[in-house]
Amino acid sequence: MTGTADGPLLAVLDYGIGNLHSAQKALVRCGADARLTTDPGLIADAAAVVLPGVGAFGACMAALRRCGLEEPTLDAVASGRPFLGICVGMQMLFDRSEETDGARGLGVIPGVVRWIPDTVKRPQMQWNRLIVVDGDEPMLAGLGPDPWVYFVHSLHGVPDDPAAVAATCEYGATLNAAFRSGTVFATQFHPEKSAATGLALLANFVRIAAGEAR
């Protein structure tokens, strides 16, 4: 798959923390016209929006707000366009995180980001098998019966509604690894670092953004 300007326009939110370029480049490889941006106009015009993230929950939320991207992010979600959160970008969609007391998340997925068990090494920094909970989830279509993806995390999202969990993994306990809430899909793992499986997931997102799949 090669990038092309003919693909759907994807706004990758650029709030200056972490290697946001890796997600953008992977989406381009999957055929999207994916652009790192802080421009509210471009975000509003995009066919779909992506919120990546690495680092600490509180620092990422502060950076998003400092860049004036909180409102455009919430507007993008409210618009019903496809939206993808990745790693800490996924965590930011929750109400709050145990990692940073007092830091308010975006509240898109009601729930709390909680520490993984202290009986295992934190962070989980490894490949792990994804256990698909929702077999009808279009973002997970075509990943095969035993998909392996790459994780780097010490916390995981625990939604108020268990039906929001699309996939889990096992690491000291059953950890929630992917979520669906309306037109929002979010992953704790890094699809852009998950080789062919991750590119297949991102290609699904590009197709959904282009209106070719649902």
VOBA-1610 file (N, C-alpha, C; in pm, whole numbers, padded with zeros to 5 digits, always signed):
BEGIN
Met+00085-00119+00000Met+00000+00000+00000Met+00089+00124+00000Thr+00059+00217-00088Thr+00136+00340-00093Thr+00045+00458-00068Gly+00102+00564-00014Gly+00024+00682+00014Gly-00015+00754-00113Thr-00129+00819-00111Thr-00177+00895-00226Thr-00264+01009-00180Ala-00248+01124-00246Ala-00331+01240-00215Ala-00476+01216-00256Asp-00502+01110-00333Asp-00639+01078-00374Asp-00718+01010-00264Gly-00651+00965-00158Gly-00719+00899-00048Gly-00795+00999+00036Pro-00874+00951+00132Pro-00952+01041+00217Pro-00860+01128+00303Leu-00904+01252+00326Leu-00828+01344+00411Leu-00847+01306+00557Leu-00737+01276+00623Leu-00738+01243+00766Leu-00660+01348+00842Ala-00720+01404+00945Ala-00652+01500+01032Ala-00592+01425+01150Val-00458+01428+01160Val-00388+01367+01273Val-00352+01482+01368Leu-00409+01483+01485Leu-00397+01598+01575Leu-00255+01611+01628Asp-00197+01727+01605Asp-00057+01753+01638Asp-00049+01847+01758Tyr-00034+01789+01877Tyr-00025+01872+01997Tyr+00114+01867+02059Gly+00211+01819+01981Gly+00352+01838+02014Gly+00413+01744+02114Ile+00344+01633+02147Ile+00401+01538+02243Ile+00414+01402+02177Gly+00533+01344+02185Gly+00553+01209+02133Gly+00577+01208+01983Asn+00599+01089+01931Asn+00625+01072+01789Asn+00493+01056+01714Leu+00430+01168+01684Leu+00303+01164+01614Leu+00321+01130+01467His+00445+01150+01416His+00470+01126+01274His+00454+00980+01237Ser+00481+00888+01331Ser+00475+00745+01296Ser+00333+00704+01261Ala+00234+00754+01334Ala+00095+00723+01302Ala+00056+00786+01169Gln+00097+00910+01148Gln+00063+00979+01023Gln+00124+00907+00903Lys+00250+00866+00914Lys+00317+00799+00802Lys+00253+00663+00773Ala+00211+00592+00878Ala+00147+00463+00858Ala+00013+00479+00786Leu-00061+00584+00819Leu-00188+00609+00752Leu-00167+00646+00606Val-00063+00722+00578Val-00029+00754+00438Val+00004+00626+00363Arg+00077+00538+00427Arg+00111+00410+00364Arg-00014+00329+00331Cys-00119+00348+00410Cys-00245+00276+00387Cys-00335+00348+00287Gly-00287+00454+00226Gly-00362+00518+00119Gly-00433+00646+00154Ala-00416+00695+00277Ala-00484+00818+00319Ala-00402+00942+00287Asp-00470+01053+00271Asp-00405+01184+00270Asp-00406+01232+00415Ala-00314+01177+00494Ala-00310+01202+00638Ala-00215+01318+00667Arg-00263+01416+00741Arg-00185+01536+00767Arg-00182+01566+00917Leu-00061+01588+00968Leu-00047+01639+01104Leu-00093+01783+01105Thr-00180+01818+01200Thr-00237+01952+01194Thr-00281+02002+01331Thr-00280+02135+01344Thr-00344+02204+01457Thr-00454+02296+01405Asp-00483+02289+01275Asp-00575+02381+01209Asp-00720+02336+01228Pro-00800+02412+01304Pro-00940+02371+01325Pro-01018+02358+01195Gly-00985+02439+01095Gly-01053+02431+00967Gly-01027+02300+00896Leu-00900+02258+00896Leu-00866+02131+00834Leu-00930+02015+00910Ile-00929+02024+01042Ile-00990+01918+01124Ile-01139+01908+01092Ala-01205+02023+01077Ala-01348+02024+01046Ala-01376+01968+00906Asp-01282+01987+00813Asp-01301+01942+00675Asp-01263+01796+00654Ala-01187+01738+00746Ala-01134+01604+00726Ala-01245+01500+00727Ala-01222+01394+00652Ala-01318+01283+00649Ala-01315+01204+00779Ala-01201+01206+00846Ala-01184+01134+00973Ala-01072+01200+01051Val-01069+01172+01182Val-00973+01237+01271Val-00903+01132+01356Val-00773+01152+01381Val-00692+01058+01457Val-00625+01133+01572Leu-00635+01075+01693Leu-00570+01131+01812Leu-00469+01029+01863Pro-00340+01043+01824Pro-00237+00955+01879Pro-00189+01009+02013Gly-00096+00937+02074Gly-00039+00988+02199Gly+00053+00890+02267Val+00162+00942+02323Val+00249+00866+02411Val+00288+00956+02526Gly+00324+00895+02640Gly+00365+00975+02755Gly+00262+00968+02866Ala+00252+01074+02943Ala+00165+01078+03060Ala+00031+01142+03026Phe-00074+01089+03083Phe-00211+01136+03058Phe-00223+01285+03084Gly-00180+01330+03202Gly-00198+01470+03238Gly-00122+01564+03146Ala+00001+01527+03112Ala+00082+01612+03023Ala+00021+01619+02884Cys-00033+01507+02836Cys-00094+01506+02703Cys-00222+01590+02701Met-00303+01578+02804Met-00425+01660+02809Met-00391+01808+02818Ala-00289+01842+02896Ala-00249+01982+02908Ala-00200+02035+02774Ala-00123+01953+02701Ala-00071+01995+02570Ala-00184+02012+02469Leu-00281+01921+02472Leu-00394+01931+02379Leu-00469+02062+02402Arg-00491+02094+02528Arg-00562+02218+02560Arg-00477+02340+02527Arg-00348+02333+02554Arg-00258+02445+02525Arg-00256+02476+02376Cys-00270+02373+02293Cys-00271+02392+02147Cys-00408+02429+02094Gly-00507+02442+02182Gly-00641+02480+02140Gly-00714+02370+02066Leu-00680+02244+02097Leu-00736+02132+02021Leu-00846+02055+02094Glu-00875+02093+02218Glu-00980+02019+02289Glu-01116+02036+02220Glu-01154+02159+02192Glu-01285+02182+02130Glu-01294+02121+01990Pro-01192+02140+01902Pro-01200+02074+01771Pro-01207+01922+01781Thr-01142+01864+01882Thr-01149+01719+01902Thr-01291+01676+01937Leu-01352+01746+02032Leu-01488+01712+02073Leu-01588+01739+01960Asp-01564+01843+01882Asp-01650+01872+01767Asp-01641+01760+01664Ala-01519+01708+01643Ala-01501+01599+01547Ala-01576+01475+01592Val-01570+01444+01720Val-01644+01329+01772Val-01793+01351+01756Ala-01841+01469+01792Ala-01984+01499+01785Ala-02037+01498+01643Ser-01949+01521+01546Ser-01991+01527+01405Ser-02030+01390+01350Gly-01989+01283+01418Gly-02020+01149+01371Gly-01924+01097+01267Arg-01816+01171+01240Arg-01714+01119+01148Arg-01630+01012+01217Pro-01568+00922+01140Pro-01481+00822+01202Pro-01369+00889+01282Phe-01344+00837+01400Phe-01243+00893+01490Phe-01164+00778+01549Leu-01031+00793+01550Leu-00943+00688+01601Leu-00852+00744+01708Gly-00854+00683+01827Gly-00761+00718+01934Gly-00659+00607+01951Ile-00531+00644+01968Ile-00423+00546+01977Ile-00343+00567+02105Cys-00326+00461+02183Cys-00245+00458+02306Cys-00291+00567+02403Val-00207+00663+02437Val-00251+00768+02530Val-00363+00851+02467Gly-00366+00859+02334Gly-00479+00922+02266Gly-00609+00851+02298Met-00603+00719+02312Met-00718+00641+02356Met-00753+00676+02501Gln-00652+00680+02587Gln-00676+00708+02729Gln-00738+00846+02749Met-00699+00941+02666Met-00751+01078+02678Met-00900+01086+02650Leu-00955+00986+02582Leu-01098+00984+02554Leu-01181+00950+02677Phe-01119+00898+02782Phe-01189+00863+02905Phe-01208+00986+02995Asp-01281+00968+03103Asp-01308+01080+03194Asp-01184+01124+03271Arg-01108+01024+03319Arg-00991+01057+03400Arg-00898+00936+03403Ser-00780+00955+03462Ser-00682+00848+03473Ser-00623+00844+03612Glu-00600+00723+03662Glu-00533+00709+03792Glu-00388+00756+03786Glu-00334+00773+03668Glu-00195+00817+03654Glu-00176+00960+03699Thr-00276+01045+03677Thr-00263+01188+03706Thr-00385+01236+03783Asp-00371+01251+03913Asp-00483+01298+03996Asp-00527+01437+03951Gly-00658+01452+03935Gly-00713+01583+03906Gly-00716+01621+03760Ala-00653+01544+03676Ala-00651+01576+03533Ala-00782+01526+03470Arg-00847+01614+03397Arg-00974+01581+03333Arg-00952+01536+03190Gly-01009+01422+03155Gly-01002+01375+03018Gly-01112+01434+02932Leu-01127+01382+02811Leu-01225+01435+02717Leu-01367+01386+02744Gly-01381+01277+02817Gly-01514+01229+02854Gly-01595+01171+02739Val-01528+01128+02634Val-01597+01069+02519Val-01642+00927+02551Ile-01556+00852+02620Ile-01588+00717+02666Ile-01600+00725+02818Pro-01721+00721+02874Pro-01734+00731+03020Pro-01659+00616+03088Gly-01574+00651+03183Gly-01496+00550+03253Gly-01363+00606+03300Val-01281+00517+03353Val-01154+00556+03416Val-01040+00473+03358Val-00926+00535+03340Val-00805+00463+03301Val-00734+00419+03428Arg-00718+00287+03443Arg-00665+00231+03568Arg-00532+00161+03545Trp-00451+00153+03653Trp-00323+00084+03648Trp-00344-00065+03618Ile-00254-00122+03541Ile-00254-00267+03525Ile-00196-00328+03653Pro-00218-00458+03678Pro-00176-00516+03806Pro-00026-00497+03834Asp+00008-00475+03961Asp+00148-00459+03998Asp+00217-00595+04017Thr+00146-00702+03986Thr+00205-00836+03991Thr+00283-00869+03864Val+00274-00783+03763Val+00349-00801+03639Val+00434-00676+03615Lys+00531-00690+03528Lys+00619-00577+03498Lys+00541-00466+03430Arg+00561-00344+03480Arg+00500-00228+03418Arg+00610-00135+03368Pro+00601-00089+03243Pro+00491-00111+03149Pro+00495-00249+03082Gln+00381-00290+03029Gln+00382-00400+02934Gln+00442-00344+02805Met+00558-00394+02769Met+00627-00343+02650Met+00665-00464+02567Gln+00569-00511+02486Gln+00588-00637+02415Gln+00476-00658+02315Trp+00493-00760+02231Trp+00385-00811+02149Trp+00294-00896+02236Asn+00164-00888+02211Asn+00069-00970+02285Asn-00048-01002+02193Arg-00113-01114+02221Arg-00224-01159+02137Arg-00350-01080+02169Leu-00414-01032+02068Leu-00539-00959+02082Leu-00655-01059+02084Ile-00740-01046+02183Ile-00858-01132+02195Ile-00980-01048+02154Val-01036-01081+02039Val-01147-01002+01985Val-01275-01036+02060Val-01338-00933+02116Val-01464-00949+02189Val-01582-00933+02095Asp-01574-00833+02008Asp-01681-00804+01913Asp-01640-00849+01774Gly-01689-00966+01733Gly-01652-01021+01604Gly-01707-00944+01486Asp-01802-00852+01511Asp-01859-00771+01404Asp-01794-00635+01392Glu-01692-00609+01473Glu-01626-00478+01470Glu-01551-00460+01336Pro-01591-00360+01254Pro-01528-00344+01123Pro-01380-00308+01129Met-01337-00242+01235Met-01196-00206+01246Met-01106-00328+01265Leu-01165-00438+01314Leu-01088-00559+01339Leu-01107-00664+01230Ala-01178-00628+01125Ala-01206-00722+01016Ala-01076-00758+00943Gly-01062-00886+00912Gly-00949-00930+00831Gly-00817-00941+00905Leu-00818-00931+01038Leu-00692-00940+01112Leu-00650-01084+01138Gly-00737-01178+01105Gly-00704-01318+01126Gly-00751-01366+01262Pro-00744-01498+01284Pro-00798-01556+01408Pro-00709-01535+01530Asp-00584-01497+01509Asp-00489-01490+01621Asp-00398-01368+01604Pro-00456-01245+01604Pro-00374-01127+01576Pro-00283-01089+01693Trp-00159-01055+01661Trp-00063-01008+01759Trp-00034-00861+01732Val-00033-00782+01839Val-00011-00638+01826Val+00089-00594+01933Tyr+00139-00472+01918Tyr+00247-00424+02005Tyr+00195-00323+02107Phe+00226-00350+02233Phe+00182-00266+02345Phe+00301-00197+02412Val+00279-00074+02458Val+00367-00006+02553Val+00276+00072+02646His+00246+00015+02765His+00152+00084+02854His+00160+00027+02995Ser+00121+00112+03089Ser+00111+00072+03230Ser-00031+00082+03282Leu-00122+00137+03199Leu-00261+00154+03238Leu-00351+00105+03126His-00477+00084+03159His-00573+00046+03055His-00708+00107+03088Gly-00789+00125+02986Gly-00919+00187+03003Gly-01022+00090+03058Val-01100+00137+03155Val-01210+00057+03211Val-01338+00139+03194Pro-01414+00111+03088Pro-01533+00191+03062Pro-01647+00157+03158Asp-01734+00253+03181Asp-01852+00228+03263Asp-01940+00120+03200Asp-01947+00121+03068Asp-02027+00024+02994Asp-01935-00083+02937Pro-01937-00207+02989Pro-01848-00312+02938Pro-01868-00340+02790Ala-01985-00305+02735Ala-02012-00328+02593Ala-01923-00242+02504Ala-01857-00141+02561Ala-01767-00056+02483Ala-01636-00127+02450Val-01606-00239+02516Val-01480-00312+02493Val-01492-00396+02367Ala-01405-00371+02271Ala-01404-00446+02144Ala-01301-00557+02142Ala-01196-00544+02225Ala-01091-00646+02230Ala-01016-00634+02361Thr-00959-00745+02405Thr-00880-00749+02528Thr-00747-00818+02500Cys-00662-00824+02603Cys-00542-00907+02601Cys-00520-00959+02743Glu-00434-01059+02756Glu-00402-01114+02888Glu-00261-01071+02928Tyr-00251-01004+03042Tyr-00121-00965+03095Tyr-00137-00943+03245Gly-00123-01051+03321Gly-00146-01044+03466Gly-00293-01044+03501Ala-00376-01009+03407Ala-00522-01007+03420Ala-00576-00982+03280Thr-00706-00982+03266Thr-00766-00945+03138Thr-00766-00793+03128Leu-00692-00740+03032Leu-00682-00596+03012Leu-00761-00556+02888Asn-00826-00442+02895Asn-00901-00392+02781Asn-00805-00328+02682Ala-00817-00368+02555Ala-00718-00328+02455Ala-00774-00245+02342Ala-00907-00250+02319Ala-00968-00170+02212Ala-01113-00142+02248Phe-01163-00031+02197Phe-01294+00019+02240Phe-01371+00074+02121Arg-01503+00065+02131Arg-01593+00126+02033Arg-01701+00204+02107Ser-01718+00331+02068Ser-01825+00414+02122Ser-01878+00499+02007Gly-01990+00460+01950Gly-02043+00532+01834Gly-01948+00521+01717Thr-01908+00635+01662Thr-01814+00635+01550Thr-01668+00644+01596Val-01647+00634+01727Val-01512+00639+01784Val-01460+00497+01806Phe-01339+00471+01756Phe-01268+00347+01785Phe-01135+00385+01847Ala-01090+00308+01944Ala-00966+00344+02014Ala-00890+00219+02055Thr-00758+00227+02047Thr-00672+00113+02080Thr-00569+00151+02185Gln-00548+00062+02283Gln-00438+00080+02377Gln-00305+00045+02310Phe-00306-00050+02220Phe-00184-00090+02148Phe-00153+00010+02036His-00036-00006+01978His+00010+00082+01870His-00006+00012+01736Pro-00110+00039+01659Pro-00121-00025+01528Pro-00007+00013+01435Glu+00044+00134+01448Glu+00152+00178+01359Glu+00283+00106+01388Lys+00291+00034+01500Lys+00411-00044+01534Lys+00383-00195+01531Ser+00265-00232+01479Ser+00221-00371+01487Ser+00227-00444+01353Ala+00325-00406+01270Ala+00355-00476+01145Ala+00229-00492+01060Ala+00215-00608+00993Ala+00106-00627+00897Ala-00030-00619+00964Thr-00042-00669+01087Thr-00171-00664+01157Thr-00212-00520+01181Gly-00119-00437+01227Gly-00150-00298+01252Gly-00185-00222+01126Leu-00113-00249+01018Leu-00145-00183+00891Leu-00282-00226+00840Ala-00319-00352+00863Ala-00452-00397+00822Ala-00560-00321+00898Leu-00538-00299+01026Leu-00635-00223+01106Leu-00644-00079+01056Leu-00530-00016+01031Leu-00530+00121+00982Leu-00592+00130+00843Ala-00570+00028+00761Ala-00632+00026+00628Ala-00784+00017+00641Asn-00832-00057+00740Asn-00977-00060+00766Asn-01028+00079+00798Phe-00953+00153+00878Phe-00994+00289+00915Phe-00998+00379+00793Val-00899+00366+00706Val-00895+00447+00584Val-01015+00414+00495Arg-01047+00288+00483Arg-01163+00248+00402Arg-01293+00302+00461Ile-01305+00297+00593Ile-01424+00350+00659Ile-01432+00501+00635Ala-01318+00569+00646Ala-01315+00715+00622Ala-01355+00749+00479Ala-01320+00660+00386Ala-01352+00682+00245Ala-01495+00641+00211Gly-01566+00587+00310Gly-01702+00543+00287Gly-01713+00409+00218Glu-01602+00334+00217Glu-01600+00204+00147Glu-01635+00088+00239Ala-01639+00112+00370Ala-01672+00008+00467Ala-01737+00073+00586Arg-01808-00010+00662Arg-01874+00041+00783Arg-01858-00058+00895
//
